[in-house]
Amino acid sequence: MTVDRLGPYLLGPNDTPENGIYTGDARILSEAIPDESVDLIFTDPVYDRIDDYRWLAETAARVLKLDRWMVAYFGIGYLPETVAALSQHLTYEWQHICYMPTLNRRGAYKTFSNYRGFLRYMKGRAVPAKHTRDLYVDTYRSENNGHWWTKHKGLIMHYVDCLSTADAVILDPFTGGGTVPAVCKMLGRKYLAFEIEPDTADLARERVRNTQPPLFVPVPEQAAMEIDA
């Protein structure tokens, strides 16, 4: 059965003014999410705000269904602190690397960085719907949708597709420019996303409105048969 709401929140994808992206502080908005109601959390916090990662893990432990994942990007210079914060409430499973041939200069570290990474944590013992890559080669230049930290839709699509099924509800509490909601619309997934900055939230909503939905969305029973094939 299709879920259209999560607690008081209307879920995406749709093209109404409330298309699953809500403006406000995720710490407050998330209080209305029912326990064990989310299938996947995929998000990109501000890397040096370690308390946000700690809160994210605690919230994930409450709202995720059993045997589901939380996936979060991390700052390379903050990896030890990020792992320590997330590991207080969830079980570490994997680190994924996005390799970028274009060098990014890290001035404070006097290092050229060729990758960004994200961590996969579990609640319980989860099994991917499909095989995932732990190294993704990214030759993509971020699209200019007005947000300075836009992520690659193809990369996120791969992992959302592998770590969730057609009937899944995806949560992104730090949605920024709206890449995760846009990907969810492309895949036919329901999503709930929060963004604290009103102008950025409007950009995210516009991005979702300009994203094409799939021509055909398999029902959950069919998706399960495809996975087993």
C-alpha distance (Angstrom), angle and dihedral (degrees) to the residues before:
residue distance angle dihedral
M1 . . .
T2 3.82 . .
V3 3.79 114.8 .
D4 3.80 112.8 -142.1
R5 3.80 99.0 173.6
L6 3.78 138.1 38.8
G7 3.76 107.5 -159.7
P8 3.83 103.8 -50.6
Y9 3.80 93.7 -19.3
L10 3.78 125.8 104.2
L11 3.79 108.7 -137.7
G12 3.83 128.8 -136.3
P13 2.95 153.4 -95.5
N14 3.77 98.8 81.6
D15 3.79 137.9 97.7
T16 3.79 101.7 -118.8
P17 3.82 122.3 116.1
E18 3.82 87.6 -97.3
N19 3.77 100.5 49.7
G20 3.77 97.1 159.9
I21 3.83 94.8 -72.7
Y22 3.80 114.6 107.7
T23 3.81 129.4 -172.9
G24 3.79 116.6 -129.0
D25 3.78 147.6 66.4
A26 3.81 110.0 -42.7
R27 3.80 90.8 -143.9
I28 3.81 89.8 62.6
L29 3.80 99.8 34.1
S30 3.80 92.9 50.0
E31 3.80 92.0 60.6
A32 3.81 88.4 78.3
I33 3.83 93.7 55.6
P34 3.81 109.9 104.7
D35 3.79 119.0 -119.7
E36 3.83 116.1 -91.3
S37 3.81 94.4 4.4
V38 3.83 102.6 119.7
D39 3.81 126.7 82.1
L40 3.81 100.4 -165.4
I41 3.80 137.2 7.2
F42 3.81 113.2 -154.9
T43 3.80 115.8 172.4
D44 3.80 149.0 144.5
P45 3.83 113.0 -138.9
V46 3.80 124.7 -172.3
Y47 3.78 100.1 -83.1
D48 3.79 101.6 -134.7
R49 3.81 94.2 48.9
I50 3.78 96.7 90.0
D51 3.80 92.4 169.6
D52 3.81 87.1 64.4
Y53 3.80 89.8 57.6
R54 3.78 90.3 48.8
W55 3.79 90.5 50.7
L56 3.82 90.4 44.7
A57 3.80 92.7 56.1
E58 3.79 93.1 46.4
T59 3.80 91.4 49.0
A60 3.81 91.8 45.5
A61 3.79 90.3 53.8
R62 3.80 88.1 57.1
V63 3.81 104.8 39.3
L64 3.82 101.5 34.5
K65 3.76 119.0 93.0
L66 3.79 114.9 -120.3
D67 3.81 114.7 -79.9
R68 3.80 94.7 21.9
W69 3.82 135.4 121.7
M70 3.75 142.0 -113.8
V71 3.83 114.1 -158.0
A72 3.82 120.9 -170.1
Y73 3.77 134.6 173.1
F74 3.81 114.5 -126.4
G75 3.78 136.9 -158.4
I76 3.80 111.9 -111.5
G77 3.79 91.5 -135.2
Y78 3.81 91.6 51.0
L79 3.80 100.8 46.3
P80 3.86 98.7 117.6
E81 3.80 92.8 48.4
T82 3.81 92.1 44.6
V83 3.81 93.3 51.2
A84 3.80 91.1 47.7
A85 3.81 91.5 51.1
L86 3.80 96.5 46.8
S87 3.80 94.7 43.0
Q88 3.79 93.0 62.9
H89 3.81 92.0 77.7
L90 3.83 108.6 13.5
T91 3.80 139.0 44.2
Y92 3.80 118.4 -106.8
E93 3.81 114.2 -126.9
W94 3.82 112.0 161.7
Q95 3.79 148.7 -9.4
H96 3.80 117.4 -135.6
I97 3.78 123.0 -158.4
C98 3.78 128.1 -154.3
Y99 3.82 107.1 -158.1
M100 3.80 115.1 -151.4
P101 3.82 117.6 -169.5
T102 3.80 89.8 -155.4
L103 3.80 110.2 85.9
N104 3.80 119.5 -123.6
R105 3.78 113.9 -157.5
R106 3.80 115.9 -133.2
G107 3.78 101.7 -160.1
A108 3.80 98.9 -173.9
Y109 3.82 91.3 50.8
K110 3.84 96.7 38.0
T111 3.80 87.0 -133.0
F112 3.79 134.1 122.9
S113 3.78 109.7 -131.6
N114 3.81 121.2 -150.6
Y115 3.78 97.8 178.7
R116 3.74 148.5 42.6
G117 3.77 120.9 -155.4
F118 3.75 144.4 -160.2
L119 3.78 134.1 -160.1
R120 3.79 128.3 -130.2
Y121 3.79 117.5 -147.7
M122 3.78 129.7 179.3
K123 3.75 138.7 -143.3
G124 3.78 102.9 -151.5
R125 3.79 115.3 -24.1
A126 3.79 114.2 -40.8
V127 3.80 129.6 -170.9
P128 3.84 120.4 -157.3
A129 3.79 118.5 -115.2
K130 3.82 87.3 -134.7
H131 3.79 136.9 9.9
T132 3.80 112.2 -78.7
R133 3.80 130.6 -151.8
D134 3.78 118.9 -123.8
L135 3.83 90.0 -162.4
Y136 3.79 119.4 48.0
V137 3.82 118.7 -176.3
D138 3.79 110.0 -142.3
T139 3.81 119.0 -165.1
Y140 3.79 90.0 160.6
R141 3.79 127.5 121.7
S142 3.79 111.5 -144.5
E143 3.78 113.7 -104.6
N144 3.78 113.9 -116.0
N145 3.78 106.4 -117.7
G146 3.79 94.0 149.4
H147 3.80 96.3 -91.1
W148 3.80 116.0 108.7
W149 3.83 96.7 -144.4
T150 3.80 103.2 46.1
K151 3.80 114.9 162.0
H152 3.80 130.4 -142.1
K153 3.82 110.9 -89.5
G154 3.81 93.0 -155.3
L155 3.78 92.8 57.3
I156 3.79 94.8 47.4
M157 3.80 91.0 44.1
H158 3.82 90.3 57.4
Y159 3.80 93.7 54.2
V160 3.80 97.9 39.1
D161 3.81 88.8 50.6
C162 3.81 92.6 48.4
L163 3.80 96.7 44.0
S164 3.80 100.4 43.4
T165 3.78 141.3 40.1
A166 3.80 131.5 -128.8
D167 3.82 93.8 -91.1
A168 3.81 94.5 48.8
V169 3.80 127.5 127.0
I170 3.82 112.8 -140.5
L171 3.81 123.4 -158.1
D172 3.82 124.0 -157.2
P173 3.83 109.2 177.0
F174 3.84 94.3 178.6
T175 3.79 100.8 39.9
G176 3.81 101.4 160.0
G177 3.81 108.3 173.0
G178 3.80 92.7 5.1
T179 3.81 103.5 -108.6
V180 3.81 94.2 144.5
P181 3.85 94.2 49.3
A182 3.81 90.1 46.6
V183 3.80 90.5 52.0
C184 3.79 90.7 47.4
K185 3.80 89.9 54.2
M186 3.83 90.0 49.8
L187 3.82 89.8 51.8
G188 3.79 96.3 40.6
R189 3.82 93.0 -115.4
K190 3.78 123.9 146.6
Y191 3.79 113.7 -120.9
L192 3.78 143.4 -175.5
A193 3.81 117.8 -158.3
F194 3.81 135.1 178.7
E195 3.80 129.8 -159.3
I196 3.79 124.5 178.1
E197 3.83 97.4 -157.0
P198 3.84 111.6 74.9
D199 3.82 95.6 -151.6
T200 3.81 91.6 48.9
A201 3.81 91.1 47.9
D202 3.80 89.2 53.4
L203 3.82 89.8 51.8
A204 3.79 89.6 51.1
R205 3.80 92.0 50.4
E206 3.79 90.7 49.3
R207 3.78 90.4 49.9
V208 3.79 90.8 53.4
R209 3.81 91.5 47.7
N210 3.82 88.9 53.8
T211 3.82 92.6 48.8
Q212 3.79 118.0 97.1
P213 3.81 117.4 -127.2
P214 3.81 119.6 -134.0
L215 3.78 117.8 -82.3
F216 3.79 89.5 -131.5
V217 3.79 130.0 20.6
P218 3.84 115.7 -163.5
V219 3.76 116.7 -132.3
P220 3.83 114.3 -116.4
E221 3.81 93.2 -102.9
Q222 3.80 91.5 54.8
A223 3.80 91.7 44.9
A224 3.81 89.5 54.4
M225 3.81 91.4 51.9
E226 3.80 90.6 50.4
I227 3.79 91.1 51.4
D228 3.79 91.6 50.7
A229 3.79 92.9 48.1
